[in-house]
Amino acid sequence: MGGVASVWKIIKQNIEKAEWFDVLDLIEVIVKRLDDPDNVRPKRLAPTLIEYLNNVFEQYLVGYRFIGNETTPIASRIDVTAIEEALKQSQDFAGAQHHLDQAISLLSDRQAPDYANSIKESISAVEAIVRTFSTGKTLGDGLNKLETVGLTIHPALKGAWQKMYGWTSDEPGVRHGGNDAAGTDQSLAKYMVVACSAFVSYLIEEANKKELLHNATGHVESGNQAGA
């Protein structure tokens, strides 16, 4: 017991002297270790710890929450739920989920956050799910072709996302991954990952309502026509 107590004493002393971001880094490392598939400990430890830490963060007004095993600068319970729901619903859609994971990772990097590329990954998640549900080659084209597979969205909503895609595609827009993209900051990157997550969830839910999803590969079928 003396050895364990000594280790915890050293950890506590270092935490008390560390910067706040170093403490978050340490907590994140512990969570990721518990979530490691090669770890012999029960897998349920990581989700339990994440739930506990998020409650503590909320109680003490910490401006971060765990999403997956990343501490992100997003504190709203509603926003966190929107992102987590999108990650859960997109499990069968590897492209969309990968882009969302990347958007969160780039936003959460406390040493060198990349807001422009986080925004790029967020809109790419929407593009990936739209292209899965239609034959469109881009987000704008795919939105116009959703009706061909029976997925109809309000024209104003479709127009809004087409304009959003147009904005991210403008030079030197974020679609080009430029670090100096005008107007990109943490607040905009946070808005985009939440908004894009919500729209990804919406499209998946609408497709499910219309029984367009039939397998885990993400193919959509409507009659005899399938969209890639």
N, C-alpha and C positions, 0 to 999 in steps of 0.2 A: 504493500500500500504506500510505503514511503516513496518508492520510485515514481508511482503515478502522481502522488501529491506534489512531488518536486517538479514534474513535467507541467502540471496544471499551473503551478506557481510561476514558472518561467513564462508560460503562455499569457497568463494574466498580466504579468509585469510588462511584457512587450506590447500587449493590447493597450494598456493604460498610457504608454509612451507614444503609441503609433498615431499617425494621421487617421482621420475617419475613413478615408477610402482604403487604407491598408486593412482596417478592421473588416470592411465589407469584402475585400479580396479574400481574407482568411476564411470568413464564413462561407463564401462561395466555393472555395477549395474543399472545405469539409463536406458541403452538400454534394458536390460533384464526385467526391470520393465515395460517399455513401450510395450514390446513384451509379457507380461504376459496375457494369455487368460482371466484371472479374472479382468484385468484392465478395467475400464469403458471408458478409452480414446480410440479414434479410432485406430485400429490396424495399419493403414498406417503410424503412427508417427514413429514407430521403423525403418522400411525400409528407410524412408526419412532421419532420423537422421544418420543412418548407412552410407548412400550414402554421406551425407554432411561430416561426420567425416573422411571417407576414402579419400575424396578429400582434406581435410585439412591435413591429415597425409601425403599424397603424396606431397602436396605443400611445407610442411615444412620438408620433408625428414625423417619422422618418420618411423622407421623400423618395424612398425606393421600395420596390416589391419584387419578390421572386416571380418570374415567369419561366416555367420549366426549371432549369437549374441555373438561370442567369439572374443576377440582381439588376433590375432595370430602373431608370429614373422615372417611373410611372407610379403614382401613389393612389390614383382613383380606383376604388374597388370595381366600378363599372367598366373602366378602361381595361383593367387587368382581366376581368371576366370575358370581355369581348375578344381579347387576344388569345386567351386560353381556350375559348370555345372554338375559335378558328383553327388553332393548332390541333385540337381534338378532332374536329370534323374533317380536316384535310389529311388525316392519316392515310387515306387511300389514294391521295393525290400528291405524289412525291414532289413534283415540280413546285406546286403552290406552297407546300409545307416547307420545302427547302428555302424558298425565297423569304418566307416569314421568319424562319429561324435565323437567316442571315441578317435580316433587317433588325431583329432584336439584338443580335450579337454586336453589330456595328454601332447601334445606339447605346448599348450597355458598356462599351469599352471606356473605362474611366481614365485610362492613360492617353488614348488617342481616339476619341469618338469620331466616327465618320458619318456625319449627318446626311451628306449628299448621297452617298452610296446606300445608306439605310433607306432613304426615300426611294431610291432606284429599286431596291429589293422589294419594298412594300408594293409599289405599283406593278412590279414584275410578278408578284404573287397573284394579283388580280388578273393580269394578262394570262398567266398560266392556267388559271381555273376557267377563264372564258374560252381560251383555246381548247381546253379539254372538252368543253360542252358544245363547241361549234367547229366549223371548218375554217374559221378566220385565221389569218396569218399574223395579225396584230390585235391588240386590244380593241382598237377602234373598229376594225373589220369584223372581229369576232362578235362584238356587241350587236352589230347590224345583222348578223347571221344566227343569233340565238333563237329567233322565232322559227327557223327552219327545223329545229329539233323540239319545238313545242315549249320553249322557255321564253315567255314574254314579260318584259319589264316596262314600266311606265316610260313614255318617250322623254319626259323631263329628267328622269333619273338616268336614263341611258345617255342623254345629252350632257348631263353633268359629268359623267365619268369619261365621256369622249373628250370633253374640255380639259378634265384633269390629266388625261393621257397626253393631250396636246401640250399642256403646260410643261409636263416633265420631259417632253421630247424637244422643246425649244433649245437652241444654242444660247448660252452654254449650259443647257438644262441638265438636270440631275440624271437623265437617262444615259448621259455620256460619262457619268462617273467622275465629273470634275470636282475637285476639292474646293474650287473657288466658285461653285455655282451660286449665283446671286440669291441672297435671302434665305439660305439654308442655315438653320440653327436647331437647337434641341427641341424647342417648342413645335416647330414645323415637322421635324422628324417624328416626334411623339404623335402629333395629330395624324400624320400619314399612316403610321403603323396601326393605329387604332381604327381609322376610317377604312383602310384597306382590309384589315382583319374582319371588320363587321360586314363588308361587302362580300368577301369570300364566303363567310358563313351564310349570308343571305342567299347567294346563288346556289350553294349546296343544298340548303333547306328547300328552296323552290324546286330544284331538280328532284329532290326526294318526294316532295308533294305530288309531282307529276309522274312519279315512278320512272324517271329517266335513268336512274342509276341501277345497274344490275350486277356489278362485280367490283372487286377491290382494285382493279387496274385503272379505274376512272373513266372507262369508255361510256359514252352516252348513246343510247339507242332510241330512235323514234321511228316506229314502223319498221321499214326495211333499211332505213338510213342510219348510219352511225357516224358520229363526229369524233375526230381524234383529239 
